């Protein structure tokens, strides 16, 4: 296939990520507008001292939420940019496993976790056993806060790691399985699929924030889907890119190669 760009192939994801960026930007601006009292609280030293520990929880939660939104927007913007500048594939996707399955690995977790945060859907999901929650509360009453902060930290780290990976992919990025230029810089010097590693860590954080057993099941499914997707990509590259075999020997699959 020619290396020239085919806009007919990319128009759907370009429109999709443009819409995603628009919606997220709108909700971020709405969130900032609706939390005007939050900014007045953190700039008022007297209120901050009076609130003590509760104020720390409140401020940390809001800042984490804003940071999460900003990181997610940065990732979406970088994906959109990659679609705009990427070249045509040397070998395009073929069949179900290279055309449709990669989209399943992206949209099934995305849609699933999004639905878990819809109140009407959330009300129908199973909860953790009461005995388990009481045991956690006995360990520390602030356990929900620590759990949320852990989820946010994982989500932010995963998104940042994905941004690092996709910044090196640039014109080689794609949702479906296609052969473009082999990237060996940045995180790709040690890991063959760092973008998927970042997505797995990101989804792990979301699973903690969802606080329902269904989220853990979806997390396991998401990891399995990403692993299968990575194996499909490797098979295609091994068959069409001679230098990929050497690259594969010198790097780890989803983690750095130690020996």
C-alpha positions in Angstrom: 0.0 0.0 0.0 1.2 3.5 -0.7 2.7 5.5 2.1 0.5 8.5 1.0 -2.2 9.4 3.5 -5.7 8.2 2.7 -8.2 10.6 4.4 -11.1 8.3 3.7 -9.7 5.8 6.2 -9.1 8.3 8.9 -12.1 10.5 8.7 -14.3 8.5 11.1 -11.7 8.4 14.0 -10.8 12.1 13.3 -14.4 13.1 13.7 -14.8 10.8 16.7 -11.9 12.2 18.7 -12.8 15.8 17.7 -16.2 15.2 19.2 -14.6 13.6 22.4 -12.3 16.5 22.9 -15.2 18.9 22.4 -17.4 17.1 25.0 -14.6 16.8 27.6 -13.6 20.4 27.2 -17.2 21.5 27.7 -17.6 19.4 30.9 -14.2 20.6 32.2 -15.3 24.2 31.8 -18.6 23.4 33.4 -16.8 21.8 36.3 -14.5 24.8 36.8 -17.5 27.1 36.7 -19.6 25.0 39.1 -16.8 24.8 41.7 -16.2 28.5 42.1 -16.5 28.1 45.8 -13.7 25.6 45.8 -11.2 28.3 44.5 -12.4 30.8 47.1 -11.8 28.2 49.9 -8.2 27.4 48.9 -7.3 31.1 48.6 -8.8 31.8 52.1 -6.2 30.8 54.6 -8.6 31.1 57.5 -11.1 28.6 56.0 -8.3 26.2 55.1 -7.1 26.2 58.7 -10.6 25.8 60.1 -11.3 22.9 57.8 -8.2 21.0 58.9 -8.2 17.4 57.6 -11.5 17.6 55.9 -10.3 20.6 53.8 -7.2 18.6 52.7 -9.5 15.8 51.5 -11.7 18.2 49.7 -8.9 20.2 48.0 -7.0 17.1 47.0 -10.1 15.5 45.5 -10.8 18.6 43.3 -7.2 19.0 42.2 -7.0 15.3 41.3 -10.2 15.6 39.3 -8.9 18.6 37.3 -5.6 16.9 36.7 -7.3 13.7 35.5 -9.4 15.7 33.1 -6.4 17.7 31.8 -4.4 14.5 31.2 -7.2 12.8 29.4 -7.7 15.8 27.2 -3.9 15.9 26.4 -4.1 12.2 25.4 -7.1 12.7 23.2 -5.5 15.7 21.5 -2.3 13.8 20.8 -4.4 10.9 19.3 -6.2 13.4 17.1 -2.9 15.0 16.0 -1.5 11.5 15.2 -4.4 10.8 12.9 -3.9 14.1 11.2 -0.2 13.6 10.4 0.2 9.9 10.1 1.2 8.3 6.8 -0.5 5.5 4.9 0.3 2.0 5.9 2.9 -0.1 4.1 0.6 -3.0 4.8 -3.0 -2.4 5.8 -5.2 -4.4 8.1 -6.8 -7.6 6.8 -9.7 -9.7 8.1 -11.6 -9.5 11.4 -8.6 -9.9 13.7 -6.8 -6.9 12.2 -9.8 -4.7 11.3 -12.5 -5.3 13.9 -10.9 -6.9 16.9 -8.5 -3.9 17.7 -11.6 -1.7 17.8 -13.3 -4.1 20.3 -10.2 -3.8 22.6 -10.6 0.0 22.6 -14.4 0.5 22.8 -15.6 -2.3 25.0 -13.6 -1.1 28.1 -14.3 2.5 27.2 -18.1 2.0 26.9 -18.2 -0.4 29.8 -16.4 1.9 32.3 -18.4 4.9 31.1 -21.7 3.1 31.8 -20.5 2.2 35.3 -20.5 5.9 36.2 -24.1 6.4 35.0 -26.3 6.5 38.1 -29.1 4.4 36.6 -26.6 1.7 35.5 -24.6 1.9 38.7 -27.7 1.2 40.8 -28.1 -2.2 39.0 -24.5 -3.3 39.6 -23.5 -5.7 42.4 -21.7 -4.1 45.4 -18.9 -5.4 47.6 -20.1 -7.5 50.6 -21.0 -5.5 53.6 -18.7 -7.5 55.8 -15.7 -6.7 53.6 -16.6 -3.0 53.6 -16.9 -3.0 57.5 -13.5 -4.7 57.7 -11.9 -2.0 55.5 -13.6 0.8 57.6 -12.1 -0.8 60.7 -8.6 -0.5 59.2 -9.1 3.2 58.6 -12.3 5.4 58.3 -10.5 7.3 55.5 -10.2 4.1 53.3 -12.6 5.4 50.6 -10.5 8.5 50.3 -7.2 6.6 50.0 -8.8 4.2 47.4 -10.0 7.2 45.3 -6.5 8.8 45.5 -4.9 5.5 44.5 -7.3 5.2 41.6 -6.6 8.7 40.5 -2.8 8.3 40.8 -2.9 5.1 38.7 -5.2 6.7 36.1 -3.0 9.8 35.8 0.2 7.8 35.6 -1.2 5.4 33.0 -2.5 8.3 30.9 0.8 10.1 31.2 2.7 7.0 30.2 0.4 6.5 27.2 1.0 10.1 26.2 4.8 9.5 26.3 4.3 6.4 24.1 2.1 8.0 21.5 4.3 11.0 21.3 7.0 8.7 20.0 4.6 6.8 17.7 3.2 9.9 16.1 2.7 9.1 12.4 2.9 5.4 13.2 -0.1 5.4 15.4 -3.3 3.5 14.4 -6.3 1.9 16.0 -6.4 -1.0 13.6 -3.5 -3.4 13.0 -1.3 -2.0 10.1 2.4 -1.9 9.4 3.9 1.5 9.4 7.4 2.7 10.5 8.9 0.6 13.3 9.4 2.9 16.3 12.3 2.0 18.7 12.7 5.3 20.6 11.5 6.4 24.0 9.6 3.7 25.9 9.9 1.5 22.8 13.6 1.0 23.6 12.7 -1.4 26.4 9.0 -2.4 25.8 7.4 -3.5 22.6 3.9 -2.2 23.6 4.2 0.6 26.0 1.0 2.3 24.8 -0.9 -0.8 25.9 0.9 -0.8 29.3 -0.2 2.8 29.9 -3.8 2.0 28.9 -3.8 -1.0 31.3 -2.5 1.1 34.2 -5.0 3.8 33.3 -7.9 1.3 33.3 -6.7 -0.1 36.6 -7.1 3.3 38.2 -10.6 3.7 36.7 -11.5 0.2 38.0 -10.6 1.4 41.6 -12.6 4.6 41.2 -15.6 2.6 40.0 -15.7 0.7 43.3 -17.7 -2.2 42.1 -16.8 -5.9 41.5 -18.0 -5.5 37.9 -15.2 -3.1 37.3 -12.6 -5.7 38.3 -14.1 -8.2 35.9 -14.0 -5.7 33.1 -10.4 -4.9 34.0 -9.4 -8.5 33.6 -11.2 -8.6 30.2 -9.5 -5.4 29.1 -6.0 -6.7 30.0 -6.7 -10.0 28.1 -8.0 -8.1 25.0 -4.9 -5.9 25.0 -2.6 -8.9 25.3 -4.3 -10.6 22.3 -4.2 -7.4 20.3 -0.5 -7.1 20.9 0.2 -10.7 19.8 -1.7 -10.1 16.6 0.4 -7.0 15.9 3.6 -8.9 16.5 2.6 -11.7 14.1 2.0 -9.1 11.4 5.2 -7.2 12.0 7.3 -10.4 12.1 5.9 -11.4 8.7 6.5 -8.1 7.0 9.3 -6.2 8.8 12.7 -8.0 8.8 14.2 -5.9 11.6 11.3 -6.7 14.0 12.7 -10.0 15.0 15.8 -8.3 16.4 13.7 -5.6 18.1 11.6 -8.4 19.6 14.7 -10.2 21.0 15.9 -7.0 22.7 12.6 -5.8 24.3 10.0 -7.0 26.7 6.4 -7.7 25.8 4.5 -5.5 28.3 7.3 -4.9 30.7 11.1 -4.1 30.3 13.3 -7.0 29.5 15.6 -7.6 32.5 18.0 -10.2 31.0 
